[in-house]
Amino acid sequence: QVTLVESGGGLVQPGGSLRLSCAASGITFSIYTMGWYRQVPGKQRELVARITRNDNTNYADSVKGRSTISRDNAKNTVYLQMNSLRPEDTAVYYCNARFSASTTYWGQGTQVTVSS
């Protein structure tokens, strides 16, 4: 059984920081591309950041320079460090593990709220 468990979300003031974590089990973590997506009500889920098995990364323009994705294959965990948070970063953040188009998994999501 594959599980992705996100943690680290919460309420933070504008300009603050958060580190999201996603612990994976049931997959050969090191061969998966891991990603963070976010979704707000009424909008499509969008990519925030992604890291491949070779540690290649890409980021949405909206978070570039403010966020860093990393992975620890020994702990089967992917992280998203988010700095200089803005109210528009408020969303539910989802962890994704992708091996192929037909082999992809999602976590249950963690709420991030940026508000004063």
C-alpha positions in Angstrom: 0.0 0.0 0.0 1.3 3.4 -1.0 1.0 6.3 1.4 2.2 9.9 1.2 1.8 11.8 4.4 2.3 15.6 4.4 3.0 17.6 7.4 4.2 21.1 8.3 1.3 23.2 7.1 -0.4 25.8 9.2 -1.0 29.5 9.7 1.8 31.9 9.1 2.1 35.6 8.8 3.0 37.3 5.5 6.8 37.2 5.1 7.1 34.1 7.2 8.4 30.7 6.4 7.2 27.1 6.5 8.8 23.8 5.7 6.5 21.1 4.4 7.4 17.4 4.6 6.1 14.4 2.8 6.9 11.0 4.0 6.4 8.2 1.5 6.0 4.5 2.1 5.2 1.6 -0.2 7.2 2.8 -3.2 10.9 2.7 -4.2 11.2 6.4 -3.3 14.5 7.1 -5.0 13.3 6.4 -8.5 10.2 8.6 -8.3 9.9 12.2 -9.3 8.5 14.0 -6.3 6.4 17.1 -6.5 4.4 19.6 -4.5 1.2 20.9 -5.9 -1.4 23.3 -4.5 -5.0 24.0 -4.9 -7.5 26.7 -3.9 -11.2 26.2 -4.1 -12.6 26.7 -7.5 -9.2 26.5 -9.2 -7.2 23.7 -10.8 -4.4 22.0 -8.9 -1.1 23.6 -9.9 2.5 22.5 -9.7 4.6 24.3 -7.2 7.9 22.5 -7.4 9.2 19.1 -8.6 12.4 17.2 -8.1 13.5 14.2 -10.2 15.3 11.1 -9.3 18.5 12.9 -10.4 17.8 15.9 -8.3 16.8 18.1 -11.2 14.3 20.7 -10.0 11.8 23.1 -11.5 9.5 25.6 -9.9 6.4 27.6 -10.7 7.3 31.2 -11.6 5.1 32.3 -8.6 7.4 30.6 -6.1 10.8 30.8 -7.9 13.4 32.3 -5.6 11.2 31.9 -2.5 11.0 28.1 -2.3 13.3 25.2 -2.3 12.4 21.5 -2.9 14.7 18.8 -1.7 14.6 15.1 -1.0 16.2 12.7 1.4 16.1 9.2 -0.1 17.4 7.6 3.1 14.2 8.9 4.8 11.8 8.5 1.9 10.9 12.2 2.4 10.6 15.2 0.2 10.6 18.8 1.6 9.4 22.1 0.5 10.9 25.1 2.2 8.8 28.2 1.6 10.1 31.7 2.5 8.7 35.2 2.1 5.2 33.8 2.1 2.4 35.8 0.7 -1.4 35.6 1.1 -1.7 34.3 -2.4 0.3 31.2 -1.3 -2.7 30.2 0.8 -3.8 26.8 -0.5 -4.0 23.1 0.3 -0.6 21.7 -0.6 -0.4 18.1 -2.0 2.6 15.8 -2.3 2.9 13.8 -5.5 5.0 10.8 -6.4 5.3 10.0 -10.1 7.0 7.2 -11.8 5.0 7.3 -15.0 1.7 8.7 -16.3 0.0 5.6 -15.0 1.9 5.3 -11.8 1.3 8.4 -9.7 0.2 8.9 -6.1 -1.1 11.7 -4.1 -1.1 12.6 -0.4 -4.1 13.9 1.5 -3.0 17.5 1.5 -2.0 20.0 4.2 -3.4 23.4 4.6 -1.2 26.5 4.4 -2.7 29.8 5.3 -0.8 33.0 5.0 -2.6 35.8 6.9 -2.0 38.5 9.4 
